[in-house]
Amino acid sequence: MISTAQATVQQKQTAVMKRKENDSYKRKVRQRKGPTSCKDKHIYR
């Protein structure tokens, strides 16, 4: 039981890490493109 629980936790952690990396990448792309609209800022904050 413990091993499966740890596995699920690890999967969640990796998913969160990937999402954070994706968000930071999107933010970098946004900054490179220059000023954005309020809607974009809200999405990519």
N, C-alpha and C positions, 0 to 999 in steps of 0.2 A: 504493500500500500504506500509506504513512504516513498519508494522509488518512483512510482507513477505520479505521485503528488509533486515530487521534485521535478520530474520531467515536464509536467504541465506548467509549473512555475517558470522553468527555464524557457519553455516555448513562449510564454507570455512576455518574459523579459526580452528575448530576442526580437519579438514582434514590436515591442515598444522601442527598442533601439533602432530598428529599421525605420519605423515611422519617424522617429526624431531625426535620423539622418536625412530622410526624404524631405521633411519640413525644412531643415537647414538648407538643403540643396535648393529647394523651391525659393526660399528667402534670398539666397545668393543670386539666383536667376532674376528675381524681381529687382534686386538692387542694381544688377548689371543693366537691366532694361531702363532704369531710371524711375521717375515719378510714376505712381500708379493711382488709380481711382480709389475712393474710400472702400468700395466693395472688395477690390483686390486686397487692400490692406487688411480688411476684416478676415478674409479667407486665409491669407498667408502669414498672419501674425504669429 
